[in-house]
């Protein structure tokens, strides 16, 4: 665990919604200062600043970029805004934390990688699921050969948050959300987690995508509805272009095969992110909704349940645990671990040679997988991951 007692990194948060609040909590826990928040024109950014106990607020990104007091900018806006905002942040020489997906096009993500390298700043993507202690333990088991040769990776990311008929502009308008709904929102998280734990990359993918709720109803004045869509009918019925669930097959370098079901229309599931890995000697299973245990499977003696006990974990996993065994830790703790590592890199001068956080290159990987999956779904065949 790093010492955050003397940390005085000053942060701006662009997009003070739910995920912005998660960033704010992690920043403060990591010893940083939430100096200013940026909201969209017409929103109650003053009210949000008061609720968050932040002294400064604005609706102009330029106010942040031109402020020498701001060290790092957190981009927590809808997907299609990430690229232009992140590029401006990097061009102004400020450190960057960007929500996923990094961009809505691979070409944009690769451009950000180049700009960040030229700027010499720390620039990370919010792939927070890497930073659960037992995820680090799973990665350790794979890397040390405890599972033997890995041959299969399986998983799910299931939720029911879109199992309704309401039109939410920031989720469904392609000009704001991008060309994908569920893959961009949660699927890229699973892909990053699988590659991180396995230590290998997806090289080819085959995807099938569905739109289970093809029409959603725009209702004037409803929270998140935005202005009336041009395609809305007289009753507000608006066709949806993107997918709300998908199945993805993957081939990894080294020969392992993988499959994942990703859905935001699976009734009763809230955030069912799971990862299973099978090897020649053993297997493992981790469930984000039960994050304090890891199942390690062997033919004999059977299944061992590994507890989140710092005394029993590898050094990297133990460093991510903050309470003794038996005291549950979860999502907000993992998010803190992510921000703490990024802020530690800022304090250490921004070296990118041994980054311990998800870089923009990792964000570009997500876009490369997503674009390959979307091409596969359109054409009905395997597609190579371009990056």
C-alpha positions in Angstrom: 0.0 0.0 0.0 1.4 3.4 -1.0 1.7 6.4 1.4 -0.8 9.0 0.3 -0.5 11.3 3.3 1.6 13.9 1.6 0.0 13.7 -1.9 -1.3 17.0 -3.2 -2.2 16.2 -6.8 -4.9 18.5 -8.0 -7.6 17.1 -10.2 -10.4 18.2 -12.4 -13.4 16.0 -13.2 -15.1 16.5 -16.5 -18.6 15.0 -16.3 -20.0 15.0 -12.8 -22.4 12.0 -13.1 -22.3 8.7 -11.3 -18.9 7.6 -12.5 -17.5 11.0 -11.9 -18.5 10.6 -8.3 -16.7 7.3 -8.1 -13.6 9.0 -9.5 -14.0 11.8 -6.9 -14.1 9.4 -4.0 -11.0 7.5 -5.3 -9.1 10.7 -5.8 -9.7 11.9 -2.3 -8.9 8.5 -0.8 -5.6 8.5 -2.8 -4.7 11.8 -1.2 -5.5 14.0 -4.2 -7.7 17.1 -4.3 -10.8 17.4 -6.4 -10.2 21.1 -7.3 -12.8 21.7 -9.9 -15.6 20.0 -11.8 -16.8 20.6 -15.4 -20.4 20.1 -16.3 -22.3 20.6 -19.5 -23.9 23.9 -20.2 -27.4 24.1 -18.7 -26.8 21.4 -16.1 -26.8 22.0 -12.4 -23.1 21.9 -12.0 -23.2 24.3 -9.1 -25.5 21.9 -7.2 -23.3 19.0 -8.0 -20.2 20.9 -6.8 -22.0 21.7 -3.5 -23.0 18.1 -3.1 -19.5 16.9 -3.7 -18.0 19.7 -1.5 -15.9 21.0 -4.4 -15.2 24.8 -4.3 -14.9 25.4 -8.0 -17.0 24.5 -11.0 -17.4 25.5 -14.7 -19.1 24.5 -17.9 -16.0 25.2 -20.0 -13.2 22.7 -20.4 -10.9 25.5 -21.4 -11.0 26.9 -17.9 -9.4 23.7 -16.7 -6.9 23.4 -19.5 -5.6 26.9 -19.0 -5.4 26.5 -15.2 -1.8 25.9 -14.0 -3.0 24.6 -10.7 -4.6 21.5 -12.3 -2.3 18.5 -12.6 -4.6 15.8 -13.9 -7.9 15.7 -15.7 -10.4 12.9 -15.4 -12.7 12.5 -18.4 -16.0 11.0 -17.3 -18.3 12.1 -20.2 -20.3 10.1 -22.7 -18.2 8.0 -25.1 -18.0 10.2 -28.2 -16.7 13.1 -26.2 -13.6 11.3 -24.9 -11.4 11.7 -27.9 -11.5 15.5 -28.5 -11.4 16.2 -24.7 -8.6 13.8 -24.0 -6.5 15.2 -26.9 -6.9 18.7 -25.6 -5.8 17.6 -22.2 -2.7 15.9 -23.5 -1.9 18.9 -25.8 -1.9 21.1 -22.8 0.6 18.9 -21.0 -1.7 17.7 -18.3 -2.0 14.1 -17.0 -5.1 12.2 -18.0 -7.4 9.6 -16.7 -10.1 8.6 -19.2 -13.1 6.4 -18.8 -13.7 3.5 -21.1 -14.1 3.1 -24.0 -11.1 5.3 -24.6 -12.6 6.5 -27.9 -15.2 5.3 -30.4 -12.7 4.5 -33.2 -9.4 2.7 -33.2 -7.8 5.4 -35.3 -8.7 8.0 -32.6 -7.3 5.8 -29.8 -4.0 5.3 -31.7 -3.8 9.1 -32.2 -4.1 9.6 -28.4 -1.4 7.1 -27.8 1.0 9.1 -30.0 0.0 12.5 -28.5 0.5 11.2 -25.0 3.9 9.8 -25.8 4.9 13.2 -27.3 3.6 15.0 -24.3 5.5 12.8 -21.8 2.6 12.7 -19.4 0.9 9.9 -17.4 -2.3 8.8 -19.3 -4.5 6.0 -18.0 -7.8 4.3 -18.8 -10.2 3.3 -16.1 -10.0 -0.5 -16.4 -10.7 -0.9 -12.7 -11.4 -4.6 -12.5 -7.7 -5.4 -12.8 -7.2 -4.1 -9.2 -9.1 -6.5 -7.1 -6.7 -8.5 -4.9 -7.9 -11.9 -6.1 -7.7 -10.8 -9.7 -4.0 -10.1 -9.1 -3.8 -13.5 -7.4 -5.4 -15.2 -10.4 -2.9 -13.4 -12.7 0.0 -14.7 -10.5 -1.3 -18.3 -10.7 -1.4 -18.2 -14.5 2.0 -16.5 -14.8 3.8 -18.9 -12.5 2.4 -21.9 -14.3 0.2 -23.1 -11.4 -2.6 -23.9 -13.9 -0.3 -25.6 -16.4 -0.9 -24.8 -20.1 -4.1 -22.7 -20.4 -6.5 -24.0 -23.1 -9.8 -22.2 -22.4 -11.0 -18.9 -21.0 -14.7 -18.3 -20.3 -16.8 -15.6 -18.8 -19.9 -13.4 -18.6 -20.7 -9.8 -18.1 -24.5 -9.7 -17.5 -26.8 -6.9 -16.3 -30.4 -5.9 -16.7 -30.0 -2.1 -16.7 -31.3 -1.8 -20.3 -34.3 -4.1 -19.9 -36.7 -1.3 -20.3 -38.1 0.8 -23.2 -36.9 4.3 -22.2 -34.7 6.2 -24.6 -31.6 7.5 -22.9 -29.8 9.8 -25.3 -26.3 9.3 -23.9 -26.6 5.5 -24.2 -28.5 5.1 -27.5 -27.7 8.1 -29.7 -24.8 6.9 -32.0 -23.4 10.4 -32.2 -22.9 10.4 -28.4 -22.5 6.7 -27.5 -20.7 5.6 -30.6 -21.5 2.6 -32.9 -21.8 0.1 -30.1 -23.9 0.0 -26.9 -23.1 -3.0 -24.8 -19.7 -3.9 -26.1 -18.4 -0.4 -25.5 -20.1 0.0 -22.1 -19.2 -3.3 -20.4 -17.7 -5.8 -23.0 -14.4 -4.0 -23.2 -14.0 -4.4 -19.5 -14.2 -8.2 -19.7 -11.8 -8.3 -22.7 -9.3 -6.2 -20.8 -9.7 -8.4 -17.7 -9.2 -11.6 -19.6 -6.1 -10.4 -21.4 -4.7 -9.0 -18.2 -5.1 -12.2 -16.2 -4.1 -14.5 -19.0 -1.1 -12.4 -20.0 -2.0 -13.1 -23.6 -3.8 -11.2 -26.3 -6.9 -12.0 -28.4 -5.7 -12.4 -32.0 -9.0 -13.3 -33.6 -12.7 -12.9 -32.7 -16.1 -14.1 -33.9 -19.1 -12.1 -32.6 -22.9 -12.4 -32.8 -24.8 -9.3 -31.7 -28.5 -8.8 -30.9 -30.8 -5.9 -30.3 -33.4 -7.4 -28.0 -35.2 -4.0 -27.4 -35.1 -2.6 -31.0 -37.4 0.4 -30.2 -37.2 2.7 -27.2 -39.6 5.5 -26.3 -38.5 9.0 -26.0 -40.4 10.8 -23.3 -40.2 14.6 -23.1 -38.6 15.7 -19.8 -37.5 12.2 -18.7 -34.1 12.1 -17.1 -31.4 11.5 -19.7 -33.8 11.6 -22.6 -32.2 14.6 -24.2 -33.8 16.5 -27.1 -36.4 14.7 -29.3 -34.5 12.3 -31.7 -35.1 13.0 -35.4 -36.0 9.4 -35.9 -38.7 9.4 -33.1 -42.3 8.7 -34.2 -45.4 10.5 -33.1 -45.5 8.4 -29.9 -41.8 8.9 -29.3 -40.9 5.4 -30.5 -37.2 5.6 -31.6 -35.3 2.7 -33.4 -32.1 1.6 -31.7 -29.1 0.9 -33.9 -26.7 -0.7 -31.4 -26.6 -4.1 -29.7 -27.8 -4.8 -26.1 -26.3 -8.2 -25.9 -23.6 -10.3 -27.7 -21.7 -13.5 -27.7 -17.9 -13.4 -28.4 -15.6 -16.2 -29.3 -11.9 -15.5 -29.1 -8.6 -17.1 -30.1 -5.6 -16.0 -28.0 -2.0 -16.1 -28.9 -0.5 -19.2 -27.5 -3.5 -21.3 -28.6 -6.1 -20.8 -25.8 -9.7 -20.4 -26.9 -12.2 -18.1 -25.2 -15.9 -17.3 -25.1 -18.0 -14.6 -23.2 -21.6 -13.7 -23.1 -22.2 -9.9 -22.6 -25.7 -8.5 -21.9 -27.5 -5.5 -20.5 -30.9 -7.2 -20.9 -30.5 -10.2 -18.6 -33.2 -10.0 -15.9 -32.0 -10.2 -12.4 -28.3 -9.8 -13.1 -26.8 -6.5 -11.9 -23.1 -6.7 -12.6 -22.3 -10.3 -13.2 -18.7 -10.1 -14.3 -17.1 -13.6 -14.2 -13.9 -15.1 -15.4 -12.9 -18.8 -15.6 -9.6 -20.2 -16.9 -8.9 -23.9 -17.5 -5.3 -25.2 -17.7 -3.8 -28.7 -18.0 -3.1 -28.8 -14.2 -5.8 -26.7 -12.6 -8.5 -24.1 -13.3 -9.9 -21.0 -11.5 -13.1 -19.0 -11.2 -13.7 -15.4 -10.1 -16.9 -13.5 -9.8 -17.0 -9.8 -9.3 -20.2 -9.9 -7.3 -18.3 -12.2 -4.8 -14.9 -10.6 -5.1 -13.4 -11.8 -1.9 -13.0 -15.4 -2.9 -11.2 -17.2 -5.8 -12.0 -20.8 -6.6 -9.0 -22.9 -7.7 -10.0 -26.2 -9.2 -7.9 -29.4 -9.4 -8.8 -33.0 -10.1 -7.5 -33.8 -6.6 -8.1 -32.7 -3.9 -10.9 -30.8 -5.7 -11.9 -27.1 -5.3 -9.9 -24.8 -3.0 -11.5 -21.5 -2.0 -8.9 -18.9 -1.7 -9.9 -16.1 0.7 -8.8 -12.4 0.3 -6.3 -12.7 3.1 -3.2 -10.5 2.6 -1.1 -13.0 4.5 -1.9 -15.8 2.0 -1.6 -13.9 -1.3 1.3 -13.0 -3.5 3.0 -9.7 -3.0 1.1 -7.8 -5.8 -2.3 -9.2 -4.7 -1.6 -8.4 -1.0 -0.6 -4.8 -1.9 -4.2 -4.3 -3.2 -5.8 -5.5 0.0 -6.5 -2.9 2.7 -8.2 -4.8 5.5 -7.6 -8.1 7.2 -9.3 -11.2 6.0 -13.0 -11.3 6.8 -13.6 -7.6 6.2 -15.1 -7.4 2.7 -13.6 -5.2 0.0 -15.2 -4.4 -3.3 -15.6 -2.1 -6.3 -14.7 1.2 -4.7 -11.6 -0.4 -3.2 -10.5 -1.7 -6.6 -11.2 1.8 -8.1 -9.1 3.4 -5.5 -6.2 0.9 -6.3 -6.5 2.0 -9.9 -6.3 5.7 -9.2 -3.6 5.3 -6.5 -1.3 3.6 -9.1 -1.9 6.3 -11.7 -1.2 9.0 -9.1 1.9 7.2 -7.9 3.2 7.2 -11.5 2.5 11.0 -11.7 4.5 11.5 -8.5 7.4 9.4 -9.8 7.8 11.6 -12.9 5.5 9.8 -15.3 7.8 7.0 -16.5 6.0 4.9 -19.1 8.6 2.2 -19.3 7.1 0.0 -16.5 3.6 1.3 -16.2 1.6 -0.4 -13.4 -1.7 1.0 -14.6 -3.8 0.6 -17.8 -2.3 2.9 -20.4 -3.8 4.5 -23.5 -2.3 1.6 -25.4 -4.5 -0.7 -23.3 -7.4 1.5 -24.2 -6.5 1.2 -27.9 -6.5 -2.6 -27.5 -10.1 -2.4 -26.3 -11.0 -0.5 -29.5 -9.1 -2.9 -31.7 -11.1 -5.8 -30.2 -14.4 -3.9 -30.4 -13.9 -3.0 -34.1 -12.9 -6.6 -35.0 -16.0 -7.8 -33.1 -18.3 -5.4 -34.9 -16.9 -6.3 -38.3 -17.3 -10.0 -37.4 -21.0 -9.5 -36.5 -21.7 -7.7 -39.7 -19.9 -10.2 -42.0 -20.5 -13.4 -40.0 -16.9 -14.6 -39.9 -13.7 -14.6 -37.8 -11.9 -11.3 -37.8 -8.3 -10.6 -36.9 -7.7 -8.0 -34.1 -5.7 -5.3 -35.9 -3.5 -4.2 -33.0 
